Amino acid sequence: MQVGSAGSHGQRNTQLDPYADWSIDEGLRHVASMELEESFYLPSPATWTGPQDPMTGAYSGEYKFNQAGLDAIKDQLLQGRGVAISFKADQSLPGQAVTGSQYINLDTWAHYTYDGAVMNHAVCIVGYDDTYSKSNFLADHQPPADGAFIVKNSWGSTQSTGNDRNDWGIDGTGYFYLSYYDKSLNYPEAFDFVTPNDDDLTFGKGDDAEVVNEYQYAFMPGDPNAKSYEHVVSSANIYEIGSKSIIRDVAVQTQSQGTDVRYDLYLLDPGATTPTDGELLWSKDVHYPYGGFHRAEIDQPVVANAGDRIGVVVTTTLPSGNYEIQQNRYLSREYVMAIKPNAGEQIWGESVVNPGESFLGSPAQRTEYADGSYAYGNYTWTDLATSLNAGKAEFQRIKDTTEFGPAYTKAIDALNAWMDLRVERDSSSDPDVQALLAEYAQAQAEYAAIAMQPGLVPDDLDAAWFKTDNYPITLTTTAFDESKLPAEAKPVETFRMYNPYTGEHLFTQDASERATLKEAGWDDEGTAWTSPSKSNAPVYRLYNQWSGEHLYTTSRVERDACVGAGWTDEGIGFYSDPAREGYVYRLFNPYEEIGTHHYTQDVKERDAMIRNGWRFEGISWYSQPAK
């Protein structure tokens, strides 16, 4: 590729009025041109045998080129996705003064960081060129081989206007080349956005003006943090639905490569205190080759009514067979005070995790079903707020009972005094401000010496040095609109047939079966109820060859037990309605051998049968409301 000079370097044209009205029309508050569907944490082409310095971020050990990282980035580019990546740049800000070019050749705009320098800038990879010559890079520091990413910087171009106008990059376009072998490359992440013209997230997706509700608790912008367990563990969030909605998808964050994620969605019983105390509405297993943000679309319509509480349970399995729990966390003020120099210039985080929002659980059993599916059960759940409060209490105990506490208080008071005066006088160089800074530095040094004494802080450093957020599990809903439901979810009639010779009732949506039974002498009793032609909740139909009786159930456990006892599994008879507005009741007659179970939507029929000695077995599944 022919590359020309871009002329002057680093100039910026600022034309925006800082005193203008920057407010946005309130009608645009919830308008978006795209939606993030998925992101992918990719392996980096640059790896180091030693760890990063926790203070400076510098790499250590020996650099090794990682072909898998390069291949992963190329794969995402070929799928039409840009890849964000961090690296060490000569400039980390537009217009920043640069004394000489240490890594970038300004004649060819070819960049190569040849040492383990700390990354300071992020850009977007938009393409690659395997034939890009290594001779285009600085003559005294060239990469070991040809090949470079085509990268777009975020500083605009000469074609831009206002604050984004900037003469930087190849011909002033903002593009440059970044060597495959740059030693500072880190944190490559690809993003896949949904636009109104995409076919993705098809179920529940309306027109361009569709409104969605995102239920989530995790807002901390800290670093993702994953913990690994040898035994099965799950994370879960509970959400209360604000208005009648269709649940469109659930989303999670994962950290590791090659994970298998199991999603379980529960409609919780009134008064439920755990995320599995209710009816299992939907399950799905998904394999993710990379960590990142992932959405799992609900395959069939799940309708939630206003006030419903939904438990979203996520179980993540690693390639090793261990289990992973993902959370975001941020450095705490305590850590910044103890470890970081010039703590007043550093950033710390706070989080609010309320009781009843997030849970960590471990199941006691796994049930395998005849259709190859499975379910976890008998969970032991711990409220995340409870466990975090226990950590805070332990940290508070240390502050109250050791020399750590007074030193911490002294340092915090000194920090606040310095920052307050600096803001009041709008100066960091004022002599009084400098004096308070010196007092704070002394107090911070005394505090750090105490805080780092072996054995003083809790063994679980999360309790002392980090603020941990809720589990990053998101639930997305769209407004309920029956006209926008898929055709397969539209209601159909379920016919009720009666055998006057055996006393058995049979229920079917098959018009041919209905006609055959009528010819055989069965009475056609009309429509029993209406229900969708397909939903997330099948009703299984079983046949007893010895008694001639049929049984209908939504329970896979009951279905498998009947098959084990010799019943014939006739597949799915029909489906339960996800709107759950109408009820189909199940009754049992202990005195009969045929027709022992009956199913009805008619409350009067139900009550009459109970008076005649039938046992009421509750709601068996859901239908359209009775008319």
C-alpha positions as CSV (number, residue, x, y, z in Angstrom):
1,M,0.0,0.0,0.0
2,Q,1.3,3.5,-0.9
3,V,1.6,5.6,2.2
4,G,2.2,9.4,2.0
5,S,3.2,12.0,4.5
6,A,0.5,13.8,6.5
7,G,2.2,17.1,6.9
8,S,2.1,18.9,10.2
9,H,1.7,16.9,13.4
10,G,-0.6,17.2,16.4
11,Q,-2.4,20.4,15.6
12,R,-5.9,20.8,16.9
13,N,-8.7,23.3,16.0
14,T,-11.0,24.1,19.0
15,Q,-14.1,25.8,17.7
16,L,-16.7,24.7,20.3
17,D,-18.1,27.3,22.7
18,P,-17.8,26.0,26.3
19,Y,-20.5,28.4,27.4
20,A,-23.1,27.3,24.9
21,D,-26.2,25.4,25.9
22,W,-25.2,21.7,25.6
23,S,-28.5,20.3,26.9
24,I,-30.2,17.6,24.9
25,D,-33.9,17.5,24.0
26,E,-35.7,15.5,26.6
27,G,-37.5,13.5,23.9
28,L,-34.1,12.0,22.9
29,R,-33.3,10.7,26.4
30,H,-34.1,7.1,25.5
31,V,-33.3,7.2,21.8
32,A,-30.4,5.1,20.6
33,S,-29.1,4.4,17.1
34,M,-27.6,1.0,18.1
35,E,-27.4,-1.5,21.0
36,L,-24.5,-3.5,22.2
37,E,-25.3,-7.2,21.6
38,E,-22.0,-8.8,22.5
39,S,-18.3,-8.0,23.1
40,F,-15.3,-10.4,23.1
41,Y,-12.2,-10.3,25.3
42,L,-9.5,-11.5,22.8
43,P,-6.1,-12.8,23.6
44,S,-3.4,-10.3,23.0
45,P,-0.6,-10.8,20.3
46,A,1.8,-9.6,23.0
47,T,2.5,-11.7,26.0
48,W,5.2,-11.5,28.8
49,T,6.5,-14.3,31.0
50,G,6.6,-12.0,34.0
51,P,3.8,-10.2,35.8
52,Q,2.9,-6.5,35.4
53,D,4.2,-4.2,38.1
54,P,1.0,-3.4,40.2
55,M,2.3,0.2,40.8
56,T,3.4,1.2,37.4
57,G,1.8,-1.3,35.1
58,A,5.2,-2.1,33.4
59,Y,5.8,-5.5,32.0
60,S,8.5,-7.9,33.2
61,G,10.2,-11.1,32.0
62,E,10.5,-12.1,28.4
63,Y,8.3,-10.9,25.5
64,K,6.6,-13.6,23.4
65,F,4.6,-13.1,20.3
66,N,1.2,-14.9,20.6
67,Q,-0.1,-16.1,17.2
68,A,-3.5,-17.0,18.7
69,G,-4.0,-13.4,19.6
70,L,-3.3,-12.2,16.1
71,D,-5.6,-14.9,14.6
72,A,-8.4,-13.9,17.0
73,I,-8.2,-10.2,16.0
74,K,-8.2,-11.1,12.3
75,D,-11.2,-13.4,12.8
76,Q,-13.2,-10.6,14.4
77,L,-12.2,-8.1,11.7
78,L,-13.3,-10.6,9.0
79,Q,-16.7,-10.8,10.8
80,G,-17.1,-7.0,10.3
81,R,-16.2,-6.0,13.9
82,G,-13.7,-3.4,15.0
83,V,-11.3,-4.3,17.8
84,A,-10.4,-1.9,20.5
85,I,-6.8,-2.3,21.8
86,S,-4.5,-0.5,24.2
87,F,-0.8,0.2,23.6
88,K,2.1,2.6,24.4
89,A,1.9,5.6,22.1
90,D,4.2,8.6,21.7
91,Q,1.1,10.7,22.2
92,S,-1.8,9.8,24.5
93,L,-3.6,13.1,23.9
94,P,-4.1,15.1,20.7
95,G,-1.9,18.2,20.6
96,Q,0.4,16.7,23.3
97,A,4.0,17.9,23.0
98,V,6.3,15.2,21.7
99,T,10.1,15.6,21.8
100,G,11.2,13.3,19.1
101,S,9.4,10.1,17.9
102,Q,10.3,7.1,20.1
103,Y,8.0,4.6,18.5
104,I,6.2,6.0,15.5
105,N,7.6,6.9,12.1
106,L,5.8,10.2,11.2
107,D,6.7,9.9,7.5
108,T,4.9,6.6,7.1
109,W,2.7,6.7,10.2
110,A,3.9,3.2,11.3
111,H,4.1,2.5,15.0
112,Y,6.1,-0.1,16.8
113,T,6.7,-0.2,20.6
114,Y,9.8,-2.3,20.9
115,D,10.0,-2.5,24.8
116,G,7.7,-3.4,27.7
117,A,6.5,0.2,28.1
118,V,3.3,0.9,29.9
119,M,0.2,1.3,27.6
120,N,-1.2,4.8,27.7
121,H,-3.7,5.0,24.8
122,A,-6.6,3.0,23.2
123,V,-7.5,2.9,19.5
124,C,-9.6,0.9,17.1
125,I,-8.2,-1.8,14.8
126,V,-10.3,-1.7,11.5
127,G,-8.2,-3.9,9.2
128,Y,-4.8,-5.7,8.7
129,D,-2.1,-6.1,6.0
130,D,0.1,-9.1,6.2
131,T,2.4,-7.7,3.5
132,Y,3.0,-4.3,5.2
133,S,6.8,-4.0,5.2
134,K,8.8,-3.8,8.4
135,S,11.0,-1.2,6.7
136,N,8.2,1.3,7.1
137,F,8.9,1.5,10.8
138,L,11.7,3.5,12.4
139,A,15.0,2.4,11.0
140,D,16.7,1.8,14.3
141,H,13.8,-0.1,15.8
142,Q,12.1,-2.3,13.3
143,P,9.8,-5.3,14.2
144,P,11.0,-8.8,13.5
145,A,8.7,-9.4,10.5
146,D,6.2,-7.8,8.1
147,G,2.6,-7.3,9.0
148,A,0.5,-4.5,10.6
149,F,-2.9,-3.6,11.8
150,I,-4.7,-0.7,10.1
151,V,-5.8,1.5,13.0
152,K,-8.1,4.5,13.4
153,N,-7.3,7.0,16.1
154,S,-10.0,8.9,18.0
155,W,-8.8,12.4,17.3
156,G,-10.8,13.2,14.1
157,S,-9.2,14.2,10.8
158,T,-8.8,17.1,8.5
159,Q,-12.3,16.3,7.1
160,S,-13.8,16.8,10.5
161,T,-15.2,20.1,11.8
162,G,-15.1,21.8,15.2
163,N,-13.3,20.0,18.0
164,D,-12.7,16.9,16.0
165,R,-10.7,18.6,13.3
166,N,-7.1,17.4,13.5
167,D,-4.3,16.9,11.1
168,W,-3.0,13.6,12.3
169,G,-2.4,10.2,10.6
170,I,-2.0,9.1,7.0
171,D,-3.0,12.1,4.8
172,G,-4.7,13.6,7.9
173,T,-7.3,10.9,8.0
174,G,-6.5,9.7,11.6
175,Y,-5.4,6.3,10.4
176,F,-2.0,4.7,11.1
177,Y,-0.3,1.3,11.0
178,L,0.5,-0.7,14.2
179,S,2.9,-3.6,14.0
180,Y,1.6,-7.1,14.8
181,Y,4.7,-7.4,17.0
182,D,4.2,-4.3,19.1
183,K,5.2,-5.3,22.6
184,S,2.8,-3.1,24.5
185,L,-0.4,-4.4,23.0
186,N,-3.0,-5.4,25.6
187,Y,-6.8,-5.7,26.3
188,P,-8.0,-6.3,22.7
189,E,-11.8,-6.4,22.7
190,A,-14.2,-6.6,19.8
191,F,-17.8,-5.2,19.8
192,D,-20.9,-6.3,18.0
193,F,-23.7,-3.7,17.9
194,V,-27.3,-4.2,16.9
195,T,-28.7,-1.5,14.6
196,P,-32.4,-1.3,13.4
197,N,-31.5,-2.9,10.1
198,D,-29.9,-6.0,11.7
199,D,-31.6,-9.4,12.0
200,D,-30.1,-10.0,15.4
201,L,-32.2,-10.2,18.5
202,T,-35.2,-10.8,16.3
203,F,-37.7,-12.0,18.9
204,G,-39.3,-9.1,20.7
205,K,-37.6,-6.6,18.3
206,G,-40.2,-4.1,17.1
207,D,-39.8,-1.2,14.8
208,D,-37.0,1.4,15.0
209,A,-38.8,3.2,17.9
210,E,-39.0,0.1,20.1
211,V,-38.5,0.8,23.8
212,V,-36.6,-1.7,25.9
213,N,-36.2,-1.9,29.7
214,E,-32.7,-3.0,31.0
215,Y,-32.9,-4.4,34.5
216,Q,-29.4,-4.4,36.0
217,Y,-27.6,-3.6,39.3
218,A,-23.9,-3.6,38.2
219,F,-22.8,-0.1,37.3
220,M,-19.3,0.1,38.7
221,P,-16.8,0.8,35.8
222,G,-14.0,-1.1,37.5
223,D,-11.9,-4.0,36.3
224,P,-13.6,-7.3,35.7
225,N,-12.7,-9.9,38.3
226,A,-13.3,-13.6,38.1
227,K,-13.1,-16.2,40.8
228,S,-12.7,-19.9,40.1
229,Y,-14.3,-22.7,42.2
230,E,-13.9,-26.5,42.0
231,H,-17.5,-27.2,42.9
232,V,-20.6,-26.1,41.1
233,V,-21.5,-22.4,41.9
234,S,-24.0,-20.1,40.3
235,S,-24.6,-16.4,40.5
236,A,-28.1,-14.8,40.3
237,N,-30.0,-11.6,40.3
238,I,-33.6,-11.0,41.2
239,Y,-35.6,-8.3,39.4
240,E,-39.1,-7.0,39.9
241,I,-40.9,-6.3,36.6
242,G,-42.4,-2.8,36.4
243,S,-45.1,-3.4,33.8
244,K,-46.4,-6.2,31.7
245,S,-43.6,-7.1,29.3
246,I,-42.0,-9.7,27.1
247,I,-38.6,-10.9,28.4
248,R,-36.4,-10.5,25.3
249,D,-33.0,-11.7,26.6
250,V,-30.6,-12.1,29.5
251,A,-27.0,-10.9,29.4
252,V,-23.9,-11.7,31.4
253,Q,-20.2,-10.9,31.5
254,T,-17.6,-13.7,31.4
255,Q,-13.9,-13.4,31.8
256,S,-12.2,-16.6,30.5
257,Q,-12.0,-18.1,27.1
258,G,-14.0,-21.3,26.1
259,T,-16.7,-21.1,28.8
260,D,-20.1,-22.9,28.8
261,V,-22.8,-20.8,30.3
262,R,-26.1,-22.1,31.6
263,Y,-29.0,-19.7,31.9
264,D,-32.1,-20.4,34.1
265,L,-35.1,-18.1,34.4
266,Y,-37.5,-18.4,37.3
267,L,-40.8,-16.8,38.0
268,L,-40.6,-16.5,41.8
269,D,-43.4,-17.4,44.2
270,P,-44.9,-14.6,46.4
271,G,-42.6,-14.0,49.3
272,A,-39.7,-15.9,47.8
273,T,-36.3,-15.1,49.3
274,T,-34.0,-16.9,46.9
275,P,-33.7,-16.8,43.0
276,T,-34.9,-20.4,42.4
277,D,-37.9,-20.4,44.7
278,G,-40.6,-20.6,42.0
279,E,-41.4,-21.9,38.5
280,L,-38.6,-22.6,36.0
281,L,-39.6,-20.6,32.9
282,W,-36.7,-21.1,30.5
283,S,-33.2,-22.6,30.3
284,K,-30.5,-22.3,27.7
285,D,-26.9,-23.6,27.3
286,V,-24.4,-21.5,25.3
287,H,-20.7,-21.9,24.5
288,Y,-18.6,-18.7,24.3
289,P,-15.1,-18.9,22.7
290,Y,-14.1,-15.6,24.4
291,G,-14.9,-13.8,27.5
292,G,-16.9,-10.5,27.3
293,F,-20.4,-9.2,27.4
294,H,-22.9,-11.8,26.0
295,R,-26.7,-11.8,25.4
296,A,-28.8,-14.9,25.3
297,E,-32.0,-14.4,23.4
298,I,-35.1,-16.0,24.9
299,D,-36.1,-18.5,22.2
300,Q,-39.8,-18.5,22.9
301,P,-42.0,-15.8,24.4
302,V,-41.8,-15.4,28.2
303,V,-44.3,-12.8,29.4
304,A,-43.9,-11.2,32.8
305,N,-46.7,-9.2,34.5
306,A,-46.3,-6.1,36.6
307,G,-45.0,-7.0,40.0
308,D,-43.6,-10.4,39.0
309,R,-40.2,-11.1,40.4
310,I,-37.8,-12.9,38.1
311,G,-34.7,-14.8,39.2
312,V,-32.0,-15.0,36.6
313,V,-29.4,-17.7,37.4
314,V,-26.1,-18.1,35.6
315,T,-23.7,-21.0,35.9
316,T,-20.4,-20.7,34.0
317,T,-18.2,-23.7,33.4
318,L,-14.5,-23.4,32.5
319,P,-12.7,-25.7,30.1
320,S,-10.9,-27.1,33.1
321,G,-14.2,-28.2,34.6
322,N,-14.1,-25.6,37.3
323,Y,-16.7,-22.9,37.7
324,E,-16.3,-19.1,37.3
325,I,-18.1,-16.2,39.0
326,Q,-17.7,-12.8,37.4
327,Q,-17.9,-9.4,39.2
328,N,-16.6,-5.9,38.7
329,R,-14.6,-4.3,41.5
330,Y,-12.8,-1.1,42.1
331,L,-9.9,0.0,44.4
332,S,-11.3,1.1,47.7
333,R,-10.4,4.3,49.4
334,E,-8.6,2.3,52.0
335,Y,-6.3,0.7,49.4
336,V,-5.6,4.0,47.7
337,M,-4.7,5.5,51.1
338,A,-2.4,2.6,52.0
339,I,-0.6,1.8,48.8
340,K,-0.8,4.5,46.2
341,P,1.5,7.6,46.3
342,N,-0.2,11.0,46.0
343,A,-3.5,9.3,46.9
344,G,-5.4,12.5,46.5
345,E,-4.8,12.3,42.8
346,Q,-5.9,8.7,42.6
347,I,-9.4,7.2,42.0
348,W,-11.3,4.9,44.3
349,G,-14.7,3.4,44.1
350,E,-17.8,2.9,46.2
351,S,-20.6,0.4,45.6
352,V,-24.1,-0.2,46.9
353,V,-25.2,-3.8,47.0
354,N,-28.6,-4.1,48.6
355,P,-30.1,-7.2,50.2
356,G,-32.3,-9.3,47.9
357,E,-30.5,-8.2,44.7
358,S,-27.6,-10.6,44.0
359,F,-26.9,-14.1,45.3
360,L,-24.2,-16.7,45.2
361,G,-25.4,-20.3,45.3
362,S,-24.4,-23.9,45.0
363,P,-26.8,-26.7,43.9
364,A,-27.0,-30.0,45.8
365,Q,-28.2,-32.0,42.8
366,R,-28.3,-32.2,39.0
367,T,-31.2,-34.0,37.3
368,E,-30.7,-35.5,33.9
369,Y,-33.9,-35.8,31.7
370,A,-34.8,-38.2,28.9
371,D,-34.5,-35.6,26.2
372,G,-30.9,-34.9,27.1
373,S,-31.6,-31.7,29.1
374,Y,-30.8,-31.2,32.7
375,A,-31.6,-29.0,35.7
376,Y,-29.9,-28.0,38.9
377,G,-31.8,-28.1,42.2
378,N,-31.8,-27.8,46.0
379,Y,-29.6,-24.7,45.9
380,T,-28.0,-23.2,49.0
381,W,-28.0,-19.4,48.4
382,T,-26.1,-16.6,50.1
383,D,-27.2,-13.0,49.7
384,L,-24.2,-11.1,48.3
385,A,-25.0,-8.1,50.5
386,T,-24.7,-10.4,53.6
387,S,-21.3,-11.7,52.6
388,L,-20.0,-8.2,51.7
389,N,-21.3,-6.8,55.0
390,A,-19.4,-9.6,56.8
391,G,-16.2,-8.5,55.1
392,K,-16.9,-4.9,56.0
393,A,-17.5,-5.9,59.6
394,E,-14.2,-7.7,59.8
395,F,-12.4,-4.7,58.3
396,Q,-14.2,-2.4,60.8
397,R,-13.2,-4.7,63.7
398,I,-9.5,-4.3,62.7
399,K,-9.9,-0.6,62.5
400,D,-11.6,-0.5,66.0
401,T,-9.2,-2.9,67.8
402,T,-5.7,-2.2,66.3
403,E,-3.4,0.8,65.7
404,F,-4.6,0.7,62.1
405,G,-7.8,2.7,63.0
406,P,-6.3,5.9,64.4
407,A,-3.6,6.0,61.7
408,Y,-6.3,5.6,59.0
409,T,-8.5,8.4,60.5
410,K,-5.5,10.7,60.8
411,A,-4.6,10.2,57.1
412,I,-8.1,10.6,55.9
413,D,-8.5,13.9,57.8
414,A,-5.2,15.2,56.4
415,L,-6.3,14.2,52.9
416,N,-9.6,16.0,53.2
417,A,-8.0,19.1,54.7
418,W,-5.5,19.3,51.8
419,M,-8.1,18.7,49.1
420,D,-10.6,21.2,50.6
421,L,-8.1,24.0,50.8
422,R,-6.8,23.3,47.3
423,V,-10.3,23.6,45.9
424,E,-11.0,26.7,48.0
425,R,-7.9,28.6,46.8
426,D,-8.0,27.1,43.3
427,S,-4.3,26.4,43.5
428,S,-2.0,23.5,44.2
429,S,1.0,25.7,44.6
430,D,-0.3,28.0,47.4
431,P,2.1,27.7,50.4
432,D,-0.7,26.7,52.8
433,V,-1.9,24.0,50.4
434,Q,1.7,22.7,50.0
435,A,2.0,22.6,53.8
436,L,-1.2,20.5,54.1
437,L,0.1,18.3,51.4
438,A,3.3,17.7,53.4
439,E,1.2,16.8,56.5
440,Y,-0.9,14.4,54.5
441,A,2.2,12.8,52.9
442,Q,3.6,12.1,56.4
443,A,0.3,10.8,57.7
444,Q,-0.1,8.6,54.6
445,A,3.3,7.1,55.1
446,E,2.6,6.3,58.8
447,Y,-0.7,4.7,57.8
448,A,0.8,2.7,55.0
449,A,3.5,1.3,57.3
450,I,0.8,0.0,59.7
451,A,-1.7,-1.1,57.0
452,M,0.8,-3.4,55.4
453,Q,1.9,-5.3,58.5
454,P,1.6,-9.1,57.8
455,G,-1.6,-10.6,59.1
456,L,-3.3,-7.3,59.9
457,V,-5.7,-7.1,57.0
458,P,-8.2,-10.0,56.4
459,D,-7.1,-12.9,54.4
460,D,-9.7,-12.1,51.8
461,L,-8.3,-8.8,50.5
462,D,-11.6,-8.1,48.7
463,A,-13.0,-7.2,52.1
464,A,-10.3,-4.5,52.7
465,W,-8.8,-3.3,49.5
466,F,-11.7,-3.5,46.9
467,K,-15.3,-2.4,46.5
468,T,-17.2,-5.2,44.9
469,D,-20.3,-4.6,42.7
470,N,-23.4,-6.7,42.1
471,Y,-23.2,-9.6,39.7
472,P,-23.2,-8.4,36.1
473,I,-26.4,-10.1,35.0
474,T,-28.9,-8.1,32.9
475,L,-32.5,-8.8,32.0
476,T,-34.0,-7.0,29.0
477,T,-37.7,-6.7,28.4
478,T,-39.9,-5.1,25.7
479,A,-43.4,-3.8,26.1
480,F,-46.1,-6.4,25.8
481,D,-47.9,-6.3,22.5
482,E,-49.8,-9.4,21.4
483,S,-49.8,-8.3,17.8
484,K,-46.0,-8.4,17.8
485,L,-45.8,-11.9,19.2
486,P,-44.4,-14.5,16.7
487,A,-47.0,-16.4,14.7
488,E,-46.1,-19.6,16.6
489,A,-47.1,-17.9,19.8
490,K,-50.6,-16.9,18.7
491,P,-53.4,-18.8,20.5
492,V,-54.9,-22.0,19.0
493,E,-57.9,-24.1,20.2
494,T,-57.4,-27.2,22.3
495,F,-60.3,-29.6,21.7
496,R,-61.9,-31.7,24.5
497,M,-63.1,-35.2,23.5
498,Y,-65.0,-37.7,25.8
499,N,-65.2,-41.5,25.5
500,P,-68.6,-42.4,26.9
501,Y,-67.6,-46.1,27.2
502,T,-64.5,-45.6,29.4
503,G,-65.2,-42.2,30.9
504,E,-61.9,-40.8,29.7
505,H,-61.3,-37.3,28.4
506,L,-58.7,-36.6,25.7
507,F,-57.3,-33.1,24.8
508,T,-55.8,-32.3,21.4
509,Q,-55.0,-29.5,19.0
510,D,-54.9,-31.9,16.1
511,A,-58.0,-31.5,13.9
512,S,-57.3,-34.9,12.2
513,E,-57.1,-36.7,15.5
514,R,-60.3,-35.0,16.6
515,A,-62.2,-36.1,13.5
516,T,-60.9,-39.7,13.9
517,L,-62.1,-39.9,17.5
518,K,-65.5,-38.6,16.5
519,E,-65.8,-41.4,13.9
520,A,-64.8,-43.9,16.6
521,G,-67.7,-42.8,18.8
522,W,-66.1,-40.1,21.0
523,D,-68.2,-37.1,22.0
524,D,-66.8,-33.8,20.8
525,E,-67.2,-31.4,23.8
526,G,-65.9,-28.4,21.9
527,T,-63.0,-26.1,22.9
528,A,-61.5,-26.8,26.3
529,W,-59.2,-23.7,26.2
530,T,-56.9,-21.8,23.9
531,S,-53.2,-21.8,24.2
532,P,-50.2,-20.9,22.0
533,S,-49.0,-23.2,19.2
534,K,-45.6,-23.0,20.7
535,S,-44.0,-21.5,23.9
536,N,-41.2,-22.0,26.3
537,A,-43.3,-24.4,28.4
538,P,-44.4,-27.6,26.7
539,V,-47.2,-29.9,28.1
540,Y,-46.1,-33.5,27.6
541,R,-48.7,-36.1,26.7
542,L,-48.3,-39.7,27.9
543,Y,-50.3,-42.9,27.2
544,N,-50.9,-45.9,29.4
545,Q,-51.2,-48.9,27.1
546,W,-52.7,-51.1,29.8
547,S,-55.5,-48.7,30.9
548,G,-55.9,-46.6,27.8
549,E,-55.5,-43.5,29.8
550,H,-53.7,-40.3,28.9
551,L,-51.7,-38.0,31.2
552,Y,-50.7,-34.4,30.6
553,T,-47.9,-32.7,32.5
554,T,-45.4,-29.8,32.3
555,S,-43.0,-31.7,34.6
556,R,-40.1,-33.5,33.0
557,V,-39.6,-35.4,36.3
558,E,-43.1,-36.7,36.2
559,R,-42.9,-37.5,32.5
560,D,-39.7,-39.5,33.0
561,A,-41.1,-41.3,36.0
562,C,-44.1,-42.4,33.9
563,V,-41.9,-43.6,31.1
564,G,-39.9,-45.6,33.5
565,A,-43.1,-47.2,34.8
566,G,-44.1,-48.3,31.2
567,W,-46.1,-45.3,29.9
568,T,-45.5,-44.3,26.3
569,D,-44.2,-40.8,25.7
570,E,-46.3,-39.3,22.9
571,G,-44.3,-36.0,22.8
572,I,-45.6,-32.5,23.3
573,G,-49.4,-32.3,23.3
574,F,-49.6,-28.6,23.4
575,Y,-48.0,-25.6,25.2
576,S,-48.6,-23.5,28.3
577,D,-49.4,-19.9,27.7
578,P,-46.5,-17.6,28.8
579,A,-48.9,-14.8,29.7
580,R,-50.2,-17.0,32.6
581,E,-53.6,-15.2,32.6
582,G,-55.8,-18.3,32.4
583,Y,-55.6,-21.4,34.5
584,V,-56.0,-25.1,33.7
585,Y,-56.7,-27.0,36.8
586,R,-55.8,-30.7,37.4
587,L,-58.0,-33.1,39.5
588,F,-57.6,-36.7,40.5
589,N,-60.2,-39.4,41.1
590,P,-58.9,-42.0,43.6
591,Y,-61.9,-44.3,42.9
592,E,-61.5,-44.9,39.2
593,E,-58.9,-46.9,37.2
594,I,-59.5,-45.1,33.8
595,G,-59.9,-41.4,33.5
596,T,-58.3,-40.8,36.9
597,H,-57.1,-37.3,35.9
598,H,-59.1,-34.5,34.5
599,Y,-58.1,-31.0,33.3
600,T,-60.4,-28.0,33.1
601,Q,-60.4,-24.3,32.8
602,D,-64.0,-24.1,34.1
603,V,-64.0,-23.0,37.8
604,K,-67.6,-24.3,38.3
605,E,-66.7,-27.7,36.9
606,R,-63.7,-27.8,39.1
607,D,-65.7,-27.0,42.3
608,A,-68.4,-29.5,41.4
609,M,-65.9,-32.3,40.9
610,I,-64.2,-31.5,44.2
611,R,-67.7,-31.8,45.9
612,N,-68.0,-35.2,44.3
613,G,-64.8,-36.5,45.8
614,W,-62.1,-35.5,43.3
615,R,-58.8,-34.3,44.7
616,F,-57.8,-30.9,43.6
617,E,-54.1,-30.9,42.4
618,G,-53.7,-27.2,41.7
619,I,-52.9,-25.3,38.5
620,S,-51.4,-27.7,36.0
621,W,-50.5,-25.1,33.3
622,Y,-51.7,-21.8,31.8
623,S,-54.1,-20.9,29.0
624,Q,-55.8,-17.9,27.5
625,P,-58.3,-16.4,30.0
626,A,-61.6,-18.2,30.3
627,K,-64.5,-16.3,28.6
